[in-house]
Amino acid sequence: MSEAPQKHPETDEAPVTPVLTPAQAKRANQSLKGMVISVLLTVAVAVPVVLLNPPSNAEQFKPDVNVSAVASQAGQTADFTPVSPTMPEGWYPNFARWTAGTADKIDYWDFGYVTDEEGFVEVRQTGDATPGWIAQMTGDATSAGTVDVDGTSWKALAKDSQVTWVHEDNDSTILLTSDSGDEVLRQSARAVMQELGGATKK
């Protein structure tokens, strides 16, 4: 006696559609509402944090330093005229100060500029420079020859990646110090000499 043919459940029977009871549907709806509320609360917390911490922007972190104004104040004490050169476009000062007698009891004018490529140069000037003071300012850097900038002679001192150019003017000695390359020093030297009113050949 042969058996009756079997029906394949995937081909001969209609699929069963699940039906949620009212209670199940209510619970599912509450879960969806809870998820939406959680997302909204997260956004509400995150937005103020983002607004209070805006993306990094160099323009927002430029310190408000007026080199000319500080130089004018320093000039009331100094026995030389503090320079406040016009540096290349895109550079900005991040400090300017008059330092009284902390190194070999020598007063000096001191300011720094950040370059357009995030390099840096520090300018120091005094009317009472000594070999000891220069050594202290440069970390005992050693001689690296001389450099000529538009007819002005600068003595070069180097220690590791930091290079200092030294120029003796009529009434003061000027130090330019940077680890950002000779071009930064050259542009700084040019700006300083323009401020002094021309090159003094040594």
C-alpha positions in Angstrom: 0.0 0.0 0.0 1.6 3.2 -1.2 1.7 6.3 1.0 0.0 9.6 0.0 2.3 12.2 -1.5 3.6 14.8 1.1 3.0 18.5 0.5 6.1 20.7 0.7 5.5 23.3 3.4 7.3 26.1 1.4 5.4 25.6 -1.8 1.9 24.2 -0.9 1.1 26.1 2.3 0.3 29.8 2.6 2.7 31.7 4.8 1.5 32.6 8.2 1.4 36.3 9.0 2.1 37.0 12.6 -0.5 39.1 14.3 0.4 41.3 17.4 -2.1 41.4 20.2 -3.1 44.9 21.3 -0.9 44.6 24.3 2.1 43.6 22.2 1.5 46.4 19.8 1.3 48.9 22.6 4.6 47.7 24.1 6.3 47.9 20.7 5.0 51.4 20.2 6.3 52.4 23.7 9.7 51.0 22.8 9.9 53.1 19.6 8.8 56.2 21.5 11.5 55.5 24.2 14.2 55.1 21.5 13.2 58.4 19.8 13.2 60.2 23.2 16.6 58.8 24.0 18.0 60.0 20.7 16.5 63.5 21.2 18.0 63.7 24.8 21.4 62.7 23.5 21.3 65.4 20.8 20.1 68.0 23.3 23.1 67.2 25.5 25.6 67.0 22.6 24.7 70.3 20.9 25.7 72.6 23.8 29.0 70.8 24.2 29.8 71.3 20.5 28.9 74.9 20.7 31.0 75.5 23.8 34.0 73.7 22.1 34.1 75.0 18.5 36.6 73.5 16.0 40.2 74.6 16.3 40.8 77.8 14.5 44.1 79.7 14.5 42.3 83.0 14.1 40.5 82.4 17.5 43.7 81.8 19.4 45.8 84.7 18.3 46.8 86.6 21.4 46.0 90.3 21.5 49.6 91.7 21.6 50.4 95.2 20.5 54.2 95.2 20.1 54.4 98.9 19.2 52.5 99.9 22.3 54.7 97.8 24.6 57.8 99.0 22.8 56.8 102.6 23.5 56.3 101.8 27.2 59.7 100.0 27.3 61.3 103.0 25.6 60.6 105.1 28.7 63.0 102.9 30.7 65.5 101.7 28.0 68.7 103.5 27.2 68.1 102.6 23.5 65.1 102.7 21.2 63.2 99.4 21.3 62.4 98.1 17.8 58.8 97.2 16.8 59.3 96.0 13.2 56.5 95.4 10.7 56.8 91.7 10.1 55.7 89.8 6.9 52.0 89.5 6.2 50.5 86.5 8.0 52.8 86.7 11.0 51.5 87.6 14.4 53.0 88.4 17.8 52.4 86.1 20.7 54.2 88.1 23.4 56.1 91.4 24.0 57.8 92.4 27.3 60.5 94.5 28.9 62.8 92.2 31.0 64.7 94.0 33.8 68.0 92.7 34.9 67.3 88.9 35.2 70.4 87.9 33.1 73.7 89.3 34.2 71.7 92.3 35.5 71.1 93.4 31.9 67.8 94.9 30.9 66.5 93.8 27.5 63.5 94.2 25.1 61.9 90.9 24.1 59.1 89.8 21.7 58.1 86.9 19.6 56.3 86.3 16.3 54.5 83.2 15.0 55.0 82.9 11.2 52.4 82.1 8.6 53.6 78.5 8.5 53.5 78.1 12.3 57.2 78.7 12.7 58.5 81.1 15.3 61.2 83.8 15.8 62.2 85.6 19.0 63.7 89.1 18.9 65.8 90.4 21.9 67.5 93.8 22.1 69.7 95.4 24.7 72.0 98.4 25.0 74.4 96.5 27.4 75.2 93.2 25.7 78.1 91.2 26.9 79.5 87.9 25.7 78.1 86.3 28.9 74.6 87.6 28.3 74.6 86.5 24.6 75.8 83.0 25.7 73.0 82.8 28.3 70.4 84.0 25.8 71.5 81.4 23.2 72.1 78.5 25.5 75.9 78.7 24.9 75.5 78.3 21.1 78.6 78.1 19.1 79.7 80.2 16.2 78.3 79.3 12.8 79.9 82.1 10.7 78.3 85.3 9.4 75.3 86.1 7.3 74.8 89.1 5.1 71.3 90.4 4.7 71.0 93.4 2.2 74.4 94.7 3.2 74.0 94.1 7.0 76.3 91.6 8.7 74.9 89.2 11.3 76.9 86.8 13.4 75.4 83.3 13.3 75.3 81.1 16.5 73.8 77.6 16.5 72.8 75.0 19.0 71.0 71.9 17.7 68.2 73.2 15.5 68.1 76.6 17.1 69.9 79.4 15.3 70.6 82.9 16.5 71.7 85.9 14.4 73.4 88.7 16.3 73.7 92.3 15.0 75.4 95.2 16.7 73.7 98.5 15.9 74.8 102.0 16.9 73.2 101.9 20.4 72.1 98.3 20.9 72.6 94.6 20.1 69.8 92.6 18.5 69.4 88.8 18.6 67.1 86.9 16.3 66.5 83.3 17.4 64.5 80.6 15.6 64.4 76.9 14.9 62.3 77.5 11.8 65.0 77.9 9.2 67.2 80.7 7.7 64.4 82.2 5.7 62.4 83.1 8.8 65.6 84.7 10.2 66.3 86.5 7.0 62.8 88.0 6.8 63.0 89.0 10.4 66.4 90.7 9.9 65.1 92.6 7.0 62.1 93.9 9.0 64.3 94.9 11.9 66.8 96.8 9.7 63.9 98.6 8.0 62.7 99.6 11.4 66.1 100.9 12.3 66.1 103.1 9.2 68.6 101.2 7.0 71.5 98.8 7.1 74.6 99.5 9.0 77.6 97.7 7.5 80.1 96.2 9.9 
